[in-house]
Amino acid sequence: MRLAPTLLVLTLLAASAAAFAVAERLKLEASPILGPKVERAFSPGCRCPYPTAELRFRLARRDRLTVTVLDARGRKIRTLADALPRPRGRVVLRWDGKTDSGTVVRDGRYRYVVKLLRKARTVKLPFPVTADRTPPVVKIVSALPRTLLAGSRGHAGRVKIRYRLSERARPVILFRGRRAVRARRRRPRGQLDWYARSAGKALGPGVYRLTIEARDTAGNLSAPAMVNVEIRPRV
């Protein structure tokens, strides 16, 4: 009477050991997906540099791919490829930020899942992509001095413009519709210096308008913030 329970226990232990062995073997196998590169952020449907998100990777061997997009809760919202046959080598797919029903997704983080049908492997890429349609907001904290005196050689000095942004973005100073100064890094706050010059030449006396804009990593452009600076002739 005790033989049946003992056999059942032994069978369960053998099954667990076999499953563990399979799992360990899969860990030791080389990944079938090489060099995945995921767009960090994009703004779906915008008129900006990043209206779509690009997914790139290389296949170690030919296979049939099913690639899906998951939201933060792990729900499938979009199928980018369905049993797509692909040879060994480079694979490039683009996501326009829409669901399978055609609606634009909400701002947030999403992940890609690649299923290889021939290999019977499912790979969840660890790098998320952020959908972000919210532009940054620029606030000019100070612009000093607002009044400059023209120098003996026409040089009027510089204006230090301190700014604050609602998120990490790269601000620029536009003068007469052209970029005059650009920040080197994306920071939520900082300072830009304008040297009262245009096309390499010092500006003469007058009132000049400077425009500050910022673009975030998703490509969204802020509304402009403006400040006027006056250059007076030296008496």
Backbone as CSV, one residue per row, in Angstrom:
resi,resn,N_x,N_y,N_z,CA_x,CA_y,CA_z,C_x,C_y,C_z
1,MET,0.821,-1.204,0.000,0.000,0.000,0.000,0.862,1.265,0.000
2,ARG,2.084,1.153,0.529,2.949,2.317,0.587,3.742,2.534,-0.705
3,LEU,3.703,1.568,-1.617,4.507,1.652,-2.830,4.034,2.761,-3.768
4,ALA,2.698,2.902,-3.905,2.137,3.902,-4.828,2.541,5.322,-4.438
5,PRO,2.376,5.755,-3.170,2.821,7.105,-2.806,4.306,7.322,-3.040
6,THR,5.113,6.280,-2.769,6.553,6.412,-2.976,6.882,6.608,-4.449
7,LEU,6.212,5.861,-5.329,6.420,6.012,-6.760,5.998,7.397,-7.242
8,LEU,4.890,7.886,-6.655,4.413,9.215,-7.038,5.435,10.276,-6.669
9,VAL,5.998,10.166,-5.471,7.004,11.131,-5.037,8.239,11.078,-5.928
10,LEU,8.680,9.844,-6.237,9.848,9.692,-7.098,9.601,10.260,-8.494
11,THR,8.360,10.058,-9.006,8.017,10.583,-10.330,8.037,12.109,-10.345
12,LEU,7.495,12.714,-9.279,7.483,14.178,-9.194,8.893,14.733,-9.079
13,LEU,9.739,14.042,-8.302,11.123,14.486,-8.170,11.871,14.385,-9.488
14,ALA,11.622,13.308,-10.231,12.267,13.139,-11.529,11.819,14.208,-12.508
15,ALA,10.515,14.519,-12.479,9.986,15.553,-13.374,10.584,16.914,-13.030
16,SER,10.693,17.224,-11.732,11.278,18.494,-11.312,12.734,18.586,-11.726
17,ALA,13.460,17.472,-11.558,14.872,17.467,-11.953,15.027,17.668,-13.452
18,ALA,14.140,17.039,-14.235,14.204,17.197,-15.686,13.900,18.636,-16.091
19,ALA,12.898,19.241,-15.452,12.553,20.636,-15.768,13.690,21.567,-15.400
20,PHE,14.325,21.295,-14.254,15.463,22.115,-13.838,16.617,21.982,-14.819
21,ALA,16.849,20.775,-15.280,17.937,20.540,-16.241,17.682,21.277,-17.542
22,VAL,16.418,21.265,-18.003,16.072,21.986,-19.230,16.286,23.475,-19.052
23,ALA,15.850,23.997,-17.888,16.008,25.424,-17.618,17.481,25.813,-17.586
24,GLU,18.309,24.995,-16.927,19.735,25.289,-16.866,20.385,25.207,-18.243
25,ARG,19.949,24.271,-19.061,20.502,24.147,-20.407,20.172,25.373,-21.241
26,LEU,18.942,25.879,-21.096,18.544,27.065,-21.843,19.358,28.290,-21.411
27,LYS,19.693,28.334,-20.105,20.493,29.456,-19.629,21.889,29.437,-20.246
28,LEU,22.430,28.232,-20.415,23.783,28.108,-20.936,23.859,28.302,-22.438
29,GLU,22.728,28.143,-23.135,22.717,28.319,-24.580,22.959,29.783,-24.941
30,ALA,23.642,30.001,-26.022,23.838,31.365,-26.509,22.493,31.962,-26.899
31,SER,22.332,33.258,-26.619,21.069,33.913,-26.928,20.838,33.916,-28.442
32,PRO,19.621,33.591,-28.875,19.336,33.619,-30.312,19.211,35.039,-30.864
33,ILE,19.113,36.033,-29.963,18.999,37.436,-30.357,20.268,38.154,-29.935
34,LEU,20.936,38.780,-30.884,22.221,39.418,-30.627,22.123,40.924,-30.800
35,GLY,22.792,41.648,-29.928,22.916,43.100,-30.048,21.612,43.856,-30.152
36,PRO,20.635,43.602,-29.273,19.373,44.355,-29.375,19.582,45.831,-29.056
37,LYS,18.952,46.686,-29.847,18.995,48.129,-29.623,17.568,48.675,-29.676
38,VAL,17.191,49.345,-28.600,15.831,49.856,-28.448,15.874,51.371,-28.353
39,GLU,14.980,52.032,-29.090,14.850,53.486,-28.982,14.482,53.838,-27.549
40,ARG,15.229,54.755,-26.938,14.988,55.077,-25.529,13.640,55.751,-25.325
41,ALA,13.315,56.703,-26.189,12.068,57.447,-26.043,11.635,57.956,-27.409
42,PHE,10.332,58.120,-27.584,9.790,58.678,-28.821,8.447,59.314,-28.520
43,SER,7.988,60.114,-29.457,6.719,60.825,-29.303,5.794,60.414,-30.439
44,PRO,4.873,59.479,-30.190,4.035,58.929,-31.267,3.274,60.003,-32.044
45,GLY,3.459,59.979,-33.356,2.696,60.863,-34.230,3.146,62.303,-34.255
46,CYS,4.255,62.642,-33.597,4.664,64.044,-33.558,5.367,64.441,-34.850
47,ARG,5.437,65.742,-35.093,6.251,66.274,-36.177,7.603,66.656,-35.596
48,CYS,8.365,65.645,-35.270,9.627,65.825,-34.568,10.590,64.736,-35.025
49,PRO,11.830,64.734,-34.535,12.808,63.729,-35.012,12.460,62.290,-34.677
50,TYR,11.604,62.044,-33.667,11.362,60.667,-33.241,9.858,60.354,-33.140
51,PRO,9.155,60.308,-34.272,7.722,59.977,-34.226,7.460,58.491,-34.082
52,THR,8.475,57.652,-34.339,8.336,56.203,-34.200,9.527,55.665,-33.416
53,ALA,9.358,54.458,-32.890,10.434,53.797,-32.148,10.980,52.650,-32.982
54,GLU,12.284,52.591,-33.081,12.934,51.546,-33.876,13.508,50.469,-32.968
55,LEU,13.259,49.227,-33.333,13.812,48.068,-32.643,14.741,47.342,-33.607
56,ARG,15.983,47.122,-33.173,16.974,46.448,-34.020,17.652,45.327,-33.241
57,PHE,17.868,44.227,-33.921,18.660,43.135,-33.357,19.096,42.219,-34.489
58,ARG,19.941,41.240,-34.159,20.410,40.274,-35.146,20.034,38.868,-34.707
59,LEU,19.642,38.069,-35.661,19.307,36.675,-35.399,20.536,35.800,-35.592
60,ALA,20.771,34.930,-34.626,21.897,34.004,-34.752,21.615,32.967,-35.839
61,ARG,20.339,32.583,-36.006,19.940,31.637,-37.036,18.589,32.064,-37.606
62,ARG,18.284,31.583,-38.784,16.994,31.925,-39.390,15.870,31.366,-38.530
63,ASP,14.753,32.087,-38.541,13.636,31.665,-37.703,12.385,32.403,-38.162
64,ARG,11.270,32.077,-37.515,10.017,32.808,-37.719,9.719,33.559,-36.431
65,LEU,9.469,34.864,-36.568,9.379,35.748,-35.409,7.959,36.243,-35.173
66,THR,7.595,36.283,-33.905,6.410,37.005,-33.470,6.867,38.015,-32.434
67,VAL,6.707,39.290,-32.751,7.185,40.360,-31.888,5.984,41.159,-31.402
68,THR,5.867,41.292,-30.085,4.745,42.005,-29.492,5.242,43.090,-28.547
69,VAL,4.366,44.058,-28.269,4.653,45.143,-27.332,3.766,44.964,-26.109
70,LEU,4.367,45.035,-24.935,3.635,44.890,-23.678,3.622,46.215,-22.931
71,ASP,2.521,46.492,-22.219,2.475,47.687,-21.390,3.078,47.386,-20.022
72,ALA,2.988,48.347,-19.100,3.612,48.187,-17.787,2.995,47.055,-16.983
73,ARG,1.759,46.674,-17.304,1.091,45.576,-16.599,1.312,44.226,-17.267
74,GLY,2.112,44.223,-18.337,2.373,42.972,-19.029,1.311,42.574,-20.023
75,ARG,0.404,43.481,-20.358,-0.649,43.180,-21.323,-0.165,43.462,-22.748
76,LYS,-0.493,42.575,-23.666,-0.115,42.768,-25.065,-0.987,43.845,-25.677
77,ILE,-0.346,44.852,-26.272,-1.107,45.941,-26.876,-0.878,46.052,-28.375
78,ARG,0.223,45.454,-28.869,0.497,45.582,-30.294,1.347,44.403,-30.767
79,THR,1.015,43.885,-31.944,1.813,42.850,-32.590,2.540,43.482,-33.773
80,LEU,3.862,43.517,-33.710,4.664,44.121,-34.767,5.009,43.122,-35.865
81,ALA,5.078,41.848,-35.500,5.377,40.793,-36.478,4.667,39.527,-36.011
82,ASP,4.068,38.811,-36.959,3.326,37.601,-36.622,3.833,36.450,-37.498
83,ALA,4.636,35.573,-36.870,5.222,34.422,-37.578,5.970,34.882,-38.828
84,LEU,6.704,35.954,-38.695,7.441,36.541,-39.813,8.719,35.745,-40.077
85,PRO,8.879,35.158,-41.271,10.126,34.430,-41.571,11.264,35.412,-41.803
86,ARG,12.379,35.169,-41.114,13.539,36.036,-41.251,14.807,35.197,-41.340
87,PRO,15.719,35.559,-42.239,16.994,34.834,-42.321,17.920,35.273,-41.192
88,ARG,19.019,34.598,-41.089,20.035,34.986,-40.121,20.536,36.394,-40.443
89,GLY,20.712,37.194,-39.400,21.218,38.537,-39.618,20.340,39.607,-39.012
90,ARG,20.388,40.776,-39.616,19.779,41.967,-39.046,18.262,41.969,-39.195
91,VAL,17.587,42.417,-38.121,16.137,42.595,-38.129,15.837,44.006,-37.640
92,VAL,15.013,44.741,-38.381,14.628,46.103,-38.008,13.105,46.198,-38.048
93,LEU,12.521,46.629,-36.938,11.080,46.823,-36.856,10.802,48.213,-36.289
94,ARG,9.681,48.780,-36.666,9.300,50.098,-36.163,7.907,50.040,-35.533
95,TRP,7.776,50.785,-34.440,6.481,50.894,-33.757,6.053,52.355,-33.795
96,ASP,4.821,52.583,-34.255,4.306,53.942,-34.363,3.596,54.423,-33.109
97,GLY,3.667,53.633,-32.031,3.043,54.052,-30.782,1.555,53.813,-30.713
98,LYS,1.036,52.950,-31.602,-0.391,52.655,-31.597,-0.639,51.214,-31.163
99,THR,-1.860,50.970,-30.696,-2.276,49.632,-30.326,-2.752,48.894,-31.568
100,ASP,-3.124,47.622,-31.399,-3.656,46.856,-32.525,-4.964,47.447,-33.047
101,SER,-5.692,48.166,-32.183,-6.954,48.782,-32.605,-6.758,50.147,-33.250
102,GLY,-5.515,50.651,-33.261,-5.227,51.907,-33.942,-5.206,53.133,-33.057
103,THR,-5.394,52.981,-31.754,-5.356,54.127,-30.846,-3.928,54.369,-30.365
104,VAL,-3.607,55.625,-30.114,-2.272,55.977,-29.627,-2.176,55.627,-28.145
105,VAL,-1.061,55.037,-27.756,-0.886,54.606,-26.369,-0.694,55.812,-25.457
106,ARG,-0.882,55.593,-24.182,-0.621,56.627,-23.191,0.881,56.761,-22.949
107,ASP,1.265,57.897,-22.408,2.662,58.068,-22.028,3.037,57.016,-20.988
108,GLY,4.219,56.440,-21.145,4.668,55.425,-20.202,5.724,54.537,-20.821
109,ARG,6.124,53.519,-20.060,7.147,52.582,-20.510,6.531,51.309,-21.059
110,TYR,7.163,50.793,-22.124,6.692,49.579,-22.786,7.895,48.683,-23.081
111,ARG,7.604,47.393,-23.239,8.666,46.429,-23.499,8.315,45.555,-24.701
112,TYR,9.369,45.030,-25.339,9.204,44.149,-26.482,9.425,42.696,-26.056
113,VAL,8.634,41.815,-26.644,8.800,40.380,-26.454,8.966,39.747,-27.830
114,VAL,10.049,38.987,-27.993,10.349,38.330,-29.262,10.197,36.823,-29.072
115,LYS,9.322,36.233,-29.855,9.104,34.782,-29.796,9.650,34.152,-31.072
116,LEU,10.570,33.202,-30.902,11.159,32.492,-32.036,10.461,31.142,-32.153
117,LEU,9.683,30.966,-33.216,8.831,29.796,-33.336,9.630,28.531,-33.630
118,ARG,10.619,28.605,-34.514,11.422,27.425,-34.828,12.281,27.017,-33.630
119,LYS,12.804,27.981,-32.944,13.669,27.735,-31.793,12.867,27.418,-30.545
120,ALA,11.583,27.750,-30.568,10.720,27.568,-29.391,11.270,28.327,-28.186
121,ARG,11.667,29.580,-28.429,12.201,30.432,-27.367,11.451,31.746,-27.348
122,THR,11.255,32.273,-26.162,10.641,33.580,-25.983,11.607,34.457,-25.220
123,VAL,11.924,35.608,-25.776,12.891,36.521,-25.176,12.191,37.848,-24.898
124,LYS,12.193,38.248,-23.627,11.659,39.546,-23.239,12.825,40.508,-23.116
125,LEU,12.885,41.476,-24.015,14.022,42.389,-24.021,14.018,43.235,-22.748
126,PRO,15.169,43.375,-22.115,15.226,44.075,-20.832,15.160,45.588,-20.944
127,PHE,15.331,46.121,-22.155,15.385,47.565,-22.311,13.999,48.117,-22.663
128,PRO,13.434,48.983,-21.837,12.116,49.538,-22.140,12.202,50.687,-23.145
129,VAL,11.083,50.979,-23.768,10.956,52.160,-24.624,9.876,53.038,-24.006
130,THR,10.126,54.340,-23.983,9.205,55.277,-23.347,8.444,56.067,-24.402
131,ALA,7.119,55.989,-24.339,6.266,56.834,-25.179,5.997,58.126,-24.413
132,ASP,6.318,59.244,-25.026,6.230,60.534,-24.329,5.780,61.598,-25.320
133,ARG,4.556,62.075,-25.150,4.032,63.129,-26.028,3.931,64.469,-25.315
134,THR,4.469,64.554,-24.106,4.384,65.779,-23.312,5.630,66.627,-23.523
135,PRO,5.506,67.823,-24.095,6.690,68.652,-24.321,7.195,69.251,-23.013
136,PRO,8.482,69.560,-22.945,9.013,70.210,-21.744,8.525,71.649,-21.634
137,VAL,8.607,72.169,-20.433,8.235,73.562,-20.173,9.490,74.324,-19.769
138,VAL,9.716,75.470,-20.421,10.897,76.298,-20.157,10.492,77.504,-19.327
139,LYS,11.264,77.756,-18.285,11.079,78.967,-17.489,12.408,79.688,-17.379
140,ILE,12.406,80.975,-17.732,13.606,81.788,-17.582,13.660,82.289,-16.148
141,VAL,14.664,81.853,-15.415,14.810,82.266,-14.017,15.369,83.683,-13.942
142,SER,16.370,83.967,-14.762,16.941,85.307,-14.800,17.701,85.491,-16.102
143,ALA,17.842,86.749,-16.514,18.639,87.119,-17.682,19.356,88.411,-17.331
144,LEU,20.643,88.323,-17.043,21.390,89.471,-16.544,22.720,89.598,-17.272
145,PRO,23.064,90.853,-17.597,22.241,92.058,-17.484,21.270,92.178,-18.665
146,ARG,20.211,92.931,-18.469,19.265,93.155,-19.570,19.723,94.314,-20.464
147,THR,20.602,95.138,-19.942,21.103,96.289,-20.706,22.613,96.205,-20.802
148,LEU,23.122,96.300,-22.036,24.554,96.259,-22.288,25.002,97.572,-22.915
149,LEU,26.271,97.878,-22.722,26.864,99.048,-23.358,27.795,98.593,-24.471
150,ALA,27.627,99.194,-25.625,28.488,98.842,-26.748,29.916,99.248,-26.438
151,GLY,30.866,98.379,-26.723,32.266,98.667,-26.446,32.888,99.501,-27.543
152,SER,34.139,99.858,-27.326,34.843,100.694,-28.302,35.029,99.973,-29.634
153,ARG,35.073,98.629,-29.583,35.215,97.844,-30.806,33.894,97.166,-31.189
154,GLY,32.828,97.655,-30.598,31.522,97.092,-30.917,31.112,95.932,-30.039
155,HIS,32.021,95.426,-29.201,31.694,94.291,-28.335,30.892,94.779,-27.135
156,ALA,29.763,94.158,-26.878,28.864,94.637,-25.831,28.885,93.769,-24.590
157,GLY,29.623,92.685,-24.549,29.632,91.823,-23.372,28.708,90.631,-23.565
158,ARG,28.236,90.071,-22.484,27.393,88.880,-22.559,26.226,88.972,-21.598
159,VAL,25.201,88.188,-21.918,24.020,88.066,-21.071,23.967,86.630,-20.558
160,LYS,23.869,86.471,-19.253,23.778,85.147,-18.645,22.300,84.822,-18.406
161,ILE,21.832,83.783,-19.075,20.427,83.392,-18.971,20.336,82.092,-18.183
162,ARG,19.777,82.167,-17.007,19.545,80.983,-16.177,18.134,80.466,-16.458
163,TYR,18.016,79.149,-16.611,16.732,78.553,-16.984,16.410,77.365,-16.085
164,ARG,15.137,76.998,-16.092,14.676,75.794,-15.403,13.677,75.083,-16.302
165,LEU,13.806,73.750,-16.415,12.953,72.944,-17.282,12.120,71.976,-16.454
166,SER,11.001,71.565,-16.992,10.125,70.613,-16.305,10.671,69.186,-16.363
167,GLU,11.652,68.930,-17.234,12.273,67.619,-17.371,13.643,67.808,-18.010
168,ARG,14.394,66.727,-18.093,15.688,66.815,-18.761,15.481,67.063,-20.254
169,ALA,16.050,68.134,-20.730,15.922,68.493,-22.144,17.121,69.364,-22.506
170,ARG,17.295,69.591,-23.796,18.429,70.395,-24.265,17.909,71.740,-24.768
171,PRO,18.214,72.818,-24.060,17.721,74.135,-24.476,18.640,74.794,-25.507
172,VAL,18.068,75.710,-26.253,18.828,76.514,-27.213,18.352,77.949,-27.129
173,ILE,19.228,78.874,-27.501,18.852,80.267,-27.672,18.738,80.531,-29.163
174,LEU,17.584,81.030,-29.577,17.365,81.397,-30.975,17.418,82.915,-31.096
175,PHE,18.144,83.362,-32.114,18.219,84.790,-32.388,17.913,85.004,-33.860
176,ARG,16.868,85.770,-34.118,16.404,86.024,-35.482,16.080,84.713,-36.204
177,GLY,15.511,83.785,-35.453,15.064,82.520,-36.025,16.142,81.472,-36.202
178,ARG,17.366,81.783,-35.807,18.471,80.841,-35.963,19.070,80.505,-34.607
179,ARG,19.633,79.312,-34.532,20.232,78.886,-33.282,21.525,79.651,-33.036
180,ALA,21.586,80.299,-31.878,22.769,81.064,-31.501,23.609,80.329,-30.462
181,VAL,22.948,79.678,-29.508,23.635,78.962,-28.433,22.866,77.679,-28.157
182,ARG,23.592,76.604,-27.885,22.964,75.326,-27.563,23.650,74.703,-26.365
183,ALA,22.859,74.200,-25.427,23.433,73.528,-24.266,24.094,72.218,-24.690
184,ARG,25.158,71.842,-24.019,25.870,70.619,-24.367,25.144,69.376,-23.865
185,ARG,24.448,69.510,-22.742,23.807,68.352,-22.131,22.341,68.632,-21.833
186,ARG,21.623,67.543,-21.618,20.223,67.660,-21.206,20.161,67.705,-19.687
187,ARG,19.770,68.850,-19.167,19.679,69.032,-17.728,18.380,69.767,-17.383
188,PRO,17.856,69.548,-16.181,16.620,70.243,-15.807,16.828,71.720,-15.490
189,ARG,18.077,72.140,-15.312,18.356,73.557,-15.054,19.797,73.856,-15.435
190,GLY,20.068,75.150,-15.651,21.421,75.500,-16.035,21.500,76.940,-16.499
191,GLN,22.534,77.264,-17.267,22.767,78.624,-17.740,23.303,78.607,-19.163
192,LEU,22.822,79.535,-19.977,23.313,79.754,-21.328,23.816,81.191,-21.429
193,ASP,24.948,81.373,-22.108,25.528,82.709,-22.269,25.389,83.178,-23.709
194,TRP,24.866,84.387,-23.865,24.717,84.999,-25.200,25.651,86.195,-25.283
195,TYR,26.458,86.265,-26.334,27.500,87.273,-26.437,27.156,88.421,-27.385
196,ALA,25.911,88.651,-27.626,25.457,89.809,-28.406,26.147,89.885,-29.763
197,ARG,26.166,88.752,-30.443,26.789,88.685,-31.749,25.859,87.945,-32.712
198,SER,26.017,88.236,-33.982,25.248,87.559,-35.019,26.147,87.371,-36.240
199,ALA,26.230,86.131,-36.722,27.079,85.795,-37.870,28.522,86.224,-37.636
200,GLY,28.962,86.108,-36.383,30.340,86.434,-36.052,30.624,87.903,-35.839
201,LYS,29.627,88.757,-35.960,29.823,90.197,-35.808,29.054,90.715,-34.596
202,ALA,29.650,91.691,-33.915,29.009,92.297,-32.759,27.802,93.114,-33.200
203,LEU,26.771,93.086,-32.389,25.551,93.822,-32.691,25.683,95.276,-32.243
204,GLY,25.056,96.152,-32.998,25.051,97.558,-32.648,23.943,97.873,-31.670
205,PRO,23.804,99.139,-31.313,22.757,99.543,-30.378,21.358,99.161,-30.884
206,GLY,20.497,98.797,-29.941,19.134,98.412,-30.279,18.558,97.468,-29.241
207,VAL,17.304,97.098,-29.443,16.628,96.148,-28.565,16.475,94.831,-29.325
208,TYR,16.924,93.756,-28.728,16.935,92.454,-29.388,16.160,91.434,-28.556
209,ARG,15.439,90.590,-29.260,14.641,89.550,-28.591,15.333,88.198,-28.724
210,LEU,15.490,87.523,-27.609,16.047,86.178,-27.566,14.934,85.186,-27.242
211,THR,14.953,84.051,-27.921,13.959,83.002,-27.700,14.659,81.759,-27.179
212,ILE,14.122,81.188,-26.117,14.684,79.969,-25.547,13.677,78.832,-25.736
213,GLU,14.125,77.753,-26.357,13.325,76.546,-26.552,14.123,75.345,-26.085
214,ALA,13.414,74.248,-25.814,14.093,73.024,-25.365,13.412,71.821,-25.996
215,ARG,14.229,70.820,-26.346,13.714,69.580,-26.917,14.130,68.420,-26.028
216,ASP,13.164,67.555,-25.667,13.474,66.433,-24.781,13.961,65.224,-25.582
217,THR,14.252,64.125,-24.871,14.815,62.943,-25.525,13.831,62.285,-26.483
218,ALA,12.530,62.510,-26.287,11.526,61.931,-27.172,11.330,62.765,-28.436
219,GLY,11.923,63.964,-28.473,11.792,64.824,-29.642,10.772,65.930,-29.488
220,ASN,10.086,66.012,-28.331,9.083,67.054,-28.125,9.741,68.414,-27.929
221,LEU,9.173,69.421,-28.584,9.704,70.777,-28.505,8.832,71.634,-27.608
222,SER,9.454,72.373,-26.726,8.720,73.220,-25.791,8.135,74.446,-26.476
223,ALA,7.220,75.092,-25.790,6.770,76.416,-26.211,7.912,77.397,-25.938
224,PRO,8.025,78.459,-26.740,9.153,79.375,-26.562,8.983,80.272,-25.336
225,ALA,10.109,80.590,-24.721,10.170,81.618,-23.682,11.060,82.724,-24.220
226,MET,10.668,83.976,-24.008,11.378,85.086,-24.647,11.826,86.135,-23.643
227,VAL,12.907,86.796,-24.001,13.435,87.878,-23.182,14.053,88.917,-24.113
228,ASN,13.899,90.193,-23.761,14.467,91.283,-24.545,15.742,91.807,-23.890
229,VAL,16.718,92.113,-24.723,17.991,92.659,-24.264,18.263,93.939,-25.053
230,GLU,18.693,94.988,-24.366,18.987,96.273,-25.012,20.493,96.534,-25.003
231,ILE,20.993,96.967,-26.165,22.380,97.408,-26.279,22.359,98.924,-26.505
232,ARG,22.977,99.630,-25.596,23.000,101.097,-25.682,24.372,101.574,-26.188
233,PRO,24.361,102.682,-26.904,25.655,103.227,-27.354,26.450,103.801,-26.182
234,ARG,27.748,103.642,-26.221,28.594,104.199,-25.167,28.752,105.709,-25.414
235,VAL,28.455,106.471,-24.363,28.519,107.928,-24.477,29.964,108.394,-24.252
